[in-house]
Structure formats: structure tokens, C-alpha cells
Amino acid sequence: MLSFTEAIAEELRGTEITATALCPGPTATDFQRRAKIEGTRLMKSKPLGMMDASEVAEIGYRGFLDGEVVIIPGFMNKAVVQSVRLGPRSLVRRIAHKLQEN
């Protein structure tokens, strides 16, 4: 979805239409309970810097108004994204798998 949004944003550059991807990371909502993922390692660890939905929405909305293409709210989310980009794919896959386990 991210690559798709970036591609569309590039095609729309110079027009009055924008495309924005909001990549919030774990967000404090009722989603975890409803998706029955409260018991996963990620949720048990109470992710550092986990933001509430109103914070994420405000940051996303401001970024959208500023014409940002990719919005990653919060320092911890930005740090995780950078580590994923720099880490070997095999390691990233293993970590992601472990975080999703109960």
C-alpha cells in the first residue's frame, strides 16, 4: 500500500490532488481486543511510544494538510521503520513473526 500511495502521489505531483499514507504503528484503540491479539508478544510488551488514536489522527491530518506523502507519527515508530530498512530481511521477518506469537 505504501509503494502504491507513493507512486500515485508522484503521478499527482503538480496537481491539486494529493495522496498520503499514514503509517501509525501500534495505536491504542479497541482493535487489539476485537482482533483478539491482546496476547501477542507485541501487545504484551506495551509498545514504547504507543500513541492514542486522537494523537495519530491529529498528526496524520496535519501532515495531509501539509502535503506529506508518508506520515509516520512518533519517534519510536520512526526508529522502528529505520531499523527495518537497515536490517537484513531474514532478521526482520523473524522478529515480526516472534512479535505476532502468543
C-alpha angles and dihedrals in degrees: 000000000000094000090046092052091047091050093050091046089054092050090050095048110127094026129094091250121091137188122210132185117205111203104183104165117210109356127190104248138119089268094095093057095043092047089047093233098124089109097057118112091246094056095039089055091058094228113248112250094016104170130209120247096253091055091049092047093050093050091045093049093049090048091049091051089049090053096246114165098203122030120189109178120211135023095258093052090050091049092051092049091052093048090051090052093050100039124087110266092235091057093045090053092050093049092047090050092050092049091054095053123100 
